[in-house]
């Protein structure tokens, strides 16, 4: 924040104006943002090269209203000559933006989606903002922020077989509660953080907002540097905490002690060990979303399905997070494994996660999902129930037709 302001020093609780490096917008552009922008009475945007626009939530449009929203988005983007119009075929915003090298260490990124926190995995300060704030950024390239207090999350060791970073972040949310880190900056330190893959870090940063956090930032390392080398040639600068930095709270986790967990309906903070809900019958299993639709998630799913003779006992919907992930899954024949198992593979989109299409739940149906929210009606009918879990737990449950500890199928 300091590097993006005109201040010489800043402290938690202060209000400051910051220069924005990039703003991400999706369907909200045609939903509320374009209408809010009209109210400003101006006919320009501050920098079309610093706007990343993508259609991802309802792709392809499943209804007339969604189609109209897409039309409004395209019209606005064309009128103001957006330089980075990604169209509707690339995938989900929080997967695509990093894939194309737009999230680089040291950047301040805002987006019209609460899970914009995902880019903290790349040593960015990134956070979601509303339509009015997006309009202000479009007009000025700046936005005011309250400087947050920080929590230091120390991680050590490695996750055990059958557990994933989704199990860790759900555990953290359960410990903090969904109100336990409101407008805090969560920093992830230690060899445990370094041991996580970049994709696993994305899952963690993606879901910090479910504890109320403003952002979730990983300390940069050689693994990140190597990942970025394949994505961008632009310069960047690693950002580290100040020496002797003080934190409002310090929390320690040993990743080797994390076990498979599930968030029960209808709150991401209702976290229990999977054994507490094991045996609950499911109607649908969903693997996808900006939280867990990446290649490593699909790979774990395919490995489990292949090991257990391609058999599933519930509806299984798999939505790769991006076109690039889909292509990688095709090349490595993961898609064939899914098809042989009877799974339905969709195009990259938010889809079922938001109850938009491609897997909407009916009355009283039960779904286990790799997504990030399980509020009432989130994935369909208000009487449906959604259990949040890791990709491993989702697929193990699909195989058995009931909520299942994935470690049972990995022995």
VEXKEKOL-679678 format. One record per residue (C-alpha): residue in three letters; y, z, x. Coordinates in steps of 0.25 Angstrom, whole numbers, plus 5000, padded with zeros to 4 digits. Each point is the difference from the previous one (the first is absolute). Layout:
N
<ALA; <Y; Z; X>>
...
//
This chain:
411
<UNK; <5000; 5000; 5000>>
<UNK; <5010; 5004; 5011>>
<UNK; <4998; 4986; 5007>>
<UNK; <5004; 4993; 4987>>
<UNK; <5012; 5009; 4997>>
<UNK; <5014; 5001; 5006>>
<UNK; <4997; 5015; 5002>>
<UNK; <4999; 5007; 5014>>
<UNK; <4991; 5010; 4995>>
<UNK; <4993; 5003; 4986>>
<UNK; <4993; 5012; 4994>>
<UNK; <4991; 5002; 4988>>
<UNK; <5007; 5001; 4987>>
<UNK; <5012; 4991; 5005>>
<UNK; <5003; 4987; 4992>>
<UNK; <5002; 4988; 5009>>
<UNK; <5002; 4985; 4998>>
<UNK; <4990; 4991; 5007>>
<UNK; <4999; 4986; 5004>>
<UNK; <4987; 4994; 4994>>
<UNK; <4991; 4991; 5008>>
<UNK; <4992; 4994; 4989>>
<UNK; <4999; 5001; 4985>>
<UNK; <4987; 4997; 4993>>
<UNK; <5000; 4995; 4985>>
<UNK; <4989; 4996; 4991>>
<UNK; <4999; 4998; 4985>>
<UNK; <5011; 5010; 4998>>
<UNK; <5010; 4990; 5004>>
<UNK; <4998; 4993; 4987>>
<UNK; <4998; 5013; 4993>>
<UNK; <5012; 5009; 5002>>
<UNK; <5006; 4996; 5013>>
<UNK; <5006; 4986; 4996>>
<UNK; <5006; 5007; 4988>>
<UNK; <5006; 5011; 5008>>
<UNK; <5005; 4991; 5010>>
<UNK; <5008; 4992; 4989>>
<UNK; <5008; 5013; 4997>>
<UNK; <5006; 5000; 5014>>
<UNK; <5007; 4987; 4997>>
<UNK; <4998; 4993; 5013>>
<UNK; <4993; 4987; 5004>>
<UNK; <4994; 5002; 5013>>
<UNK; <4990; 5009; 5008>>
<UNK; <5003; 5006; 5013>>
<UNK; <4989; 4993; 5009>>
<UNK; <4990; 4991; 4994>>
<UNK; <4992; 5001; 5013>>
<UNK; <4998; 5015; 4998>>
<UNK; <4993; 4999; 4986>>
<UNK; <4985; 4999; 4999>>
<UNK; <4996; 4995; 4986>>
<UNK; <4986; 4999; 4994>>
<UNK; <4993; 4999; 4987>>
<UNK; <4988; 5009; 5000>>
<UNK; <4998; 5010; 4988>>
<UNK; <4997; 4990; 4989>>
<UNK; <4994; 4988; 5008>>
<UNK; <4998; 4990; 4994>>
<UNK; <5008; 5004; 4988>>
<UNK; <4990; 5005; 4989>>
<UNK; <5011; 5000; 4989>>
<UNK; <5012; 4993; 4995>>
<UNK; <5009; 5012; 5003>>
<UNK; <4994; 5000; 5015>>
<UNK; <5003; 4985; 5001>>
<UNK; <5014; 5002; 4995>>
<UNK; <5002; 5011; 5011>>
<UNK; <4995; 4990; 5010>>
<UNK; <5009; 4990; 4996>>
<UNK; <5012; 5009; 5001>>
<UNK; <4995; 5005; 5014>>
<UNK; <4999; 4985; 5005>>
<UNK; <5014; 4997; 4994>>
<UNK; <5007; 5011; 5007>>
<UNK; <4993; 4998; 5013>>
<UNK; <5004; 4985; 5000>>
<UNK; <5014; 5003; 4996>>
<UNK; <5002; 5009; 5012>>
<UNK; <4992; 4992; 5010>>
<UNK; <4990; 5011; 5003>>
<UNK; <4995; 4996; 5014>>
<UNK; <4986; 5008; 4998>>
<UNK; <4995; 4995; 4987>>
<UNK; <4985; 5003; 5001>>
<UNK; <4996; 4994; 4987>>
<UNK; <4988; 5005; 4991>>
<UNK; <4988; 4996; 5009>>
<UNK; <5002; 5009; 5012>>
<UNK; <4995; 5014; 4994>>
<UNK; <5005; 5014; 4998>>
<UNK; <5014; 5003; 5006>>
<UNK; <4996; 5012; 5008>>
<UNK; <4989; 4992; 5007>>
<UNK; <5007; 4987; 5002>>
<UNK; <5013; 5005; 5005>>
<UNK; <4993; 5006; 5013>>
<UNK; <4991; 4988; 5001>>
<UNK; <5011; 4991; 5002>>
<UNK; <5007; 5009; 5010>>
<UNK; <5012; 5005; 4992>>
<UNK; <4997; 5015; 5002>>
<UNK; <5003; 5004; 5014>>
<UNK; <5002; 5013; 5007>>
<UNK; <5014; 5006; 4999>>
<UNK; <5004; 4992; 4987>>
<UNK; <5006; 5006; 4987>>
<UNK; <4993; 4993; 4989>>
<UNK; <5002; 5002; 4985>>
<UNK; <4993; 4994; 4988>>
<UNK; <4999; 4999; 4985>>
<UNK; <4987; 5007; 5000>>
<UNK; <4997; 5015; 5002>>
<UNK; <4988; 4997; 5010>>
<UNK; <5010; 4993; 5010>>
<UNK; <4997; 5013; 5008>>
<UNK; <4988; 4992; 5005>>
<UNK; <5008; 4994; 5012>>
<UNK; <5001; 5014; 5006>>
<UNK; <4986; 4996; 5006>>
<UNK; <5008; 4991; 5009>>
<UNK; <5010; 5010; 5005>>
<UNK; <5011; 4996; 4989>>
<UNK; <5008; 5008; 4991>>
<UNK; <4997; 4994; 4987>>
<UNK; <5002; 5005; 4986>>
<UNK; <5000; 4995; 4985>>
<UNK; <5013; 4999; 4993>>
<UNK; <5004; 4996; 4986>>
<UNK; <5007; 4988; 4994>>
<UNK; <5014; 5005; 5001>>
<UNK; <4998; 5004; 5015>>
<UNK; <4994; 4986; 5002>>
<UNK; <5012; 4994; 4994>>
<UNK; <5009; 5008; 5010>>
<UNK; <4992; 4995; 5012>>
<UNK; <5001; 4986; 4995>>
<UNK; <5015; 5001; 4999>>
<UNK; <5003; 5008; 5012>>
<UNK; <4988; 5001; 5010>>
<UNK; <5001; 5015; 4999>>
<UNK; <4995; 5012; 4993>>
<UNK; <5003; 5015; 5000>>
<UNK; <4989; 5010; 5003>>
<UNK; <4998; 5015; 5000>>
<UNK; <4994; 5003; 5014>>
<UNK; <4987; 5006; 4997>>
<UNK; <4993; 5012; 5005>>
<UNK; <4987; 4997; 5008>>
<UNK; <4986; 5005; 5000>>
<UNK; <4991; 4998; 5012>>
<UNK; <4986; 4997; 4997>>
<UNK; <4991; 5002; 5012>>
<UNK; <4987; 4993; 5000>>
<UNK; <4988; 5001; 5010>>
<UNK; <4986; 4994; 5002>>
<UNK; <4994; 4989; 4991>>
<UNK; <4995; 4998; 4986>>
<UNK; <4985; 5001; 4998>>
<UNK; <4991; 4990; 4995>>
<UNK; <5003; 4998; 4985>>
<UNK; <5014; 5005; 5000>>
<UNK; <5012; 4992; 5001>>
<UNK; <5015; 5002; 5002>>
<UNK; <5001; 4999; 4984>>
<UNK; <4992; 5013; 5000>>
<UNK; <5010; 5006; 5010>>
<UNK; <5013; 4996; 4992>>
<UNK; <4994; 5005; 4987>>
<UNK; <4996; 5013; 5007>>
<UNK; <5015; 5001; 5005>>
<UNK; <5005; 4997; 4986>>
<UNK; <4991; 5010; 4994>>
<UNK; <5004; 5011; 5010>>
<UNK; <5015; 4997; 4998>>
<UNK; <5000; 4996; 4985>>
<UNK; <5007; 4989; 4994>>
<UNK; <5013; 5008; 5001>>
<UNK; <4998; 5006; 5014>>
<UNK; <5007; 4990; 5009>>
<UNK; <5012; 4995; 4991>>
<UNK; <5009; 4992; 5008>>
<UNK; <4994; 5004; 5013>>
<UNK; <4997; 4992; 5012>>
<UNK; <4985; 5001; 5004>>
<UNK; <4997; 4998; 5015>>
<UNK; <4986; 4997; 5005>>
<UNK; <4997; 5005; 5014>>
<UNK; <4988; 5003; 5009>>
<UNK; <4988; 4993; 5005>>
<UNK; <4994; 4999; 4986>>
<UNK; <5012; 4991; 4995>>
<UNK; <4997; 4992; 5013>>
<UNK; <4986; 4999; 4996>>
<UNK; <5003; 4994; 4987>>
<UNK; <5000; 4984; 4999>>
<UNK; <5013; 4994; 4996>>
<UNK; <4994; 4997; 4986>>
<UNK; <4996; 5014; 4998>>
<UNK; <5014; 5005; 5004>>
<UNK; <5006; 4990; 4989>>
<UNK; <4991; 5007; 4990>>
<UNK; <5006; 5014; 5004>>
<UNK; <5015; 4995; 5000>>
<UNK; <4998; 4993; 4987>>
<UNK; <4996; 5013; 4993>>
<UNK; <5009; 5010; 5005>>
<UNK; <5009; 4997; 4989>>
<UNK; <4990; 5006; 4991>>
<UNK; <5004; 5013; 5006>>
<UNK; <5014; 4997; 4997>>
<UNK; <5003; 4996; 5014>>
<UNK; <5012; 4991; 5004>>
<UNK; <4992; 4994; 5011>>
<UNK; <4988; 5001; 5009>>
<UNK; <5001; 4996; 5015>>
<UNK; <4990; 4999; 5010>>
<UNK; <5003; 5002; 5015>>
<UNK; <4999; 4987; 5007>>
<UNK; <4989; 4997; 5010>>
<UNK; <4993; 4989; 5008>>
<UNK; <4991; 4997; 4988>>
<UNK; <5013; 4996; 4992>>
<UNK; <5005; 4992; 5011>>
<UNK; <4988; 4992; 5001>>
<UNK; <5000; 4998; 4985>>
<UNK; <5014; 4995; 5000>>
<UNK; <4998; 4990; 5011>>
<UNK; <4992; 4992; 4990>>
<UNK; <5010; 5000; 4990>>
<UNK; <5014; 4999; 5006>>
<UNK; <5008; 4995; 5012>>
<UNK; <5012; 5007; 4996>>
<UNK; <5006; 5012; 5008>>
<UNK; <4998; 5014; 4995>>
<UNK; <5001; 5015; 5005>>
<UNK; <4990; 5011; 4998>>
<UNK; <5007; 5012; 4994>>
<UNK; <4995; 5014; 5004>>
<UNK; <5004; 5014; 4995>>
<UNK; <5011; 5007; 5008>>
<UNK; <4995; 5009; 5011>>
<UNK; <4999; 5014; 4994>>
<UNK; <5002; 4995; 4986>>
<UNK; <4999; 5010; 4989>>
<UNK; <4992; 4999; 4987>>
<UNK; <5001; 5007; 4987>>
<UNK; <4984; 5000; 5000>>
<UNK; <4989; 4998; 5010>>
<UNK; <4986; 4997; 4994>>
<UNK; <4987; 4998; 5008>>
<UNK; <4988; 4992; 4996>>
<UNK; <4987; 4998; 5008>>
<UNK; <4996; 4986; 4995>>
<UNK; <4985; 5003; 5003>>
<UNK; <5001; 5011; 4989>>
<UNK; <5005; 4990; 4989>>
<UNK; <4989; 4997; 4990>>
<UNK; <5000; 4990; 4989>>
<UNK; <5009; 5004; 4988>>
<UNK; <5004; 4995; 4987>>
<UNK; <5013; 5001; 4992>>
<UNK; <4996; 5003; 4985>>
<UNK; <5008; 4995; 4988>>
<UNK; <5011; 5000; 4998>>
<UNK; <5008; 5004; 5013>>
<UNK; <4998; 4996; 5015>>
<UNK; <5001; 5015; 5003>>
<UNK; <4988; 5004; 4992>>
<UNK; <4991; 4998; 5013>>
<UNK; <4986; 5006; 5001>>
<UNK; <4988; 4997; 5009>>
<UNK; <4992; 4989; 4994>>
<UNK; <4988; 5009; 4998>>
<UNK; <5008; 5007; 4989>>
<UNK; <5001; 4987; 4992>>
<UNK; <4987; 4994; 5005>>
<UNK; <4992; 4994; 4989>>
<UNK; <5011; 4996; 4990>>
<UNK; <4996; 4987; 4994>>
<UNK; <5010; 4988; 5002>>
<UNK; <5003; 4987; 4993>>
<UNK; <5008; 4994; 5011>>
<UNK; <5002; 5001; 5015>>
<UNK; <5012; 4993; 5006>>
<UNK; <5003; 4997; 5015>>
<UNK; <5013; 4995; 5003>>
<UNK; <5015; 5003; 5000>>
<UNK; <5011; 5002; 5010>>
<UNK; <4993; 5013; 5004>>
<UNK; <4986; 4995; 5002>>
<UNK; <4998; 4985; 4999>>
<UNK; <5000; 4997; 5015>>
<UNK; <4989; 4994; 5009>>
<UNK; <4994; 5013; 5005>>
<UNK; <4999; 5004; 4985>>
<UNK; <4993; 4988; 4996>>
<UNK; <4991; 5001; 5013>>
<UNK; <4995; 5014; 4996>>
<UNK; <4997; 4995; 4986>>
<UNK; <4992; 4988; 5004>>
<UNK; <4992; 5008; 5010>>
<UNK; <4996; 5010; 4989>>
<UNK; <4997; 4989; 4990>>
<UNK; <4991; 4993; 5010>>
<UNK; <4993; 5012; 5004>>
<UNK; <4996; 5003; 4986>>
<UNK; <4995; 4986; 4996>>
<UNK; <5013; 4995; 4994>>
<UNK; <4998; 5009; 4987>>
<UNK; <5011; 5006; 4992>>
<UNK; <4999; 5008; 4987>>
<UNK; <5014; 4998; 4995>>
<UNK; <5011; 4990; 4999>>
<UNK; <5005; 4998; 5014>>
<UNK; <5014; 4993; 5002>>
<UNK; <5004; 4997; 5014>>
<UNK; <5015; 4995; 5003>>
<UNK; <5003; 4997; 5014>>
<UNK; <5014; 5005; 5003>>
<UNK; <5005; 4986; 5006>>
<UNK; <4996; 4986; 5002>>
<UNK; <4998; 5003; 5015>>
<UNK; <4990; 5011; 4996>>
<UNK; <4993; 4991; 4990>>
<UNK; <4999; 4989; 5011>>
<UNK; <4994; 5010; 5010>>
<UNK; <4990; 5005; 4990>>
<UNK; <4996; 4985; 4997>>
<UNK; <4998; 4997; 5015>>
<UNK; <4991; 5012; 5002>>
<UNK; <4992; 4998; 4987>>
<UNK; <5005; 5013; 4994>>
<UNK; <5003; 4992; 4987>>
<UNK; <4986; 4995; 4999>>
<UNK; <4995; 5014; 5001>>
<UNK; <5009; 5004; 4989>>
<UNK; <4996; 4988; 4991>>
<UNK; <4985; 5002; 5003>>
<UNK; <5002; 5015; 4995>>
<UNK; <5006; 4995; 4987>>
<UNK; <5014; 5005; 5003>>
<UNK; <5012; 4992; 4995>>
<UNK; <5010; 4996; 5011>>
<UNK; <5014; 4997; 4996>>
<UNK; <5012; 4994; 5006>>
<UNK; <5009; 5009; 5008>>
<UNK; <5009; 5008; 4990>>
<UNK; <5003; 5014; 4996>>
<UNK; <4993; 4996; 4987>>
<UNK; <4991; 5011; 4995>>
<UNK; <5007; 5011; 5008>>
<UNK; <5012; 5000; 4990>>
<UNK; <4991; 4996; 4988>>
<UNK; <5007; 4987; 5000>>
<UNK; <4988; 4991; 5000>>
<UNK; <4987; 4996; 5007>>
<UNK; <4993; 5013; 4996>>
<UNK; <5008; 5008; 4989>>
<UNK; <4992; 5012; 4995>>
<UNK; <4996; 5002; 4985>>
<UNK; <5000; 5012; 4992>>
<UNK; <4992; 5012; 5006>>
<UNK; <4996; 4992; 5012>>
<UNK; <4998; 5006; 5014>>
<UNK; <5004; 4993; 5013>>
<UNK; <4999; 5005; 5014>>
<UNK; <5011; 4993; 5008>>
<UNK; <5005; 4998; 5014>>
<UNK; <5014; 5000; 4995>>
<UNK; <5011; 5010; 5001>>
<UNK; <5003; 5005; 4986>>
<UNK; <4992; 5005; 4989>>
<UNK; <5011; 5004; 4989>>
<UNK; <4996; 4999; 4985>>
<UNK; <5000; 4985; 4997>>
<UNK; <5002; 4995; 5014>>
<UNK; <4988; 4990; 5000>>
<UNK; <4999; 4998; 4985>>
<UNK; <4998; 5007; 4987>>
<UNK; <5006; 5014; 5000>>
<UNK; <4986; 5006; 4997>>
<UNK; <4994; 4994; 5012>>
<UNK; <4998; 5009; 5013>>
<UNK; <5002; 4996; 5014>>
<UNK; <4994; 5007; 5012>>
<UNK; <5007; 4997; 5014>>
<UNK; <4991; 4999; 5012>>
<UNK; <4997; 4993; 5013>>
<UNK; <4994; 4986; 5000>>
<UNK; <4987; 5006; 5005>>
<UNK; <5000; 5009; 4988>>
<UNK; <5004; 4989; 4991>>
<UNK; <4988; 4991; 5004>>
<UNK; <4990; 5011; 5001>>
<UNK; <5004; 5003; 4986>>
<UNK; <4999; 4986; 4996>>
<UNK; <4986; 4999; 5006>>
<UNK; <4995; 5012; 4992>>
<UNK; <5008; 4998; 4987>>
<UNK; <5005; 5014; 5002>>
<UNK; <5010; 5008; 5009>>
<UNK; <4992; 5001; 5013>>
<UNK; <5002; 5006; 5014>>
<UNK; <5000; 4988; 5009>>
<UNK; <4993; 5008; 5011>>
<UNK; <4988; 5000; 4992>>
<UNK; <4999; 4985; 5001>>
<UNK; <5003; 4999; 5015>>
<UNK; <4989; 5009; 5005>>
//
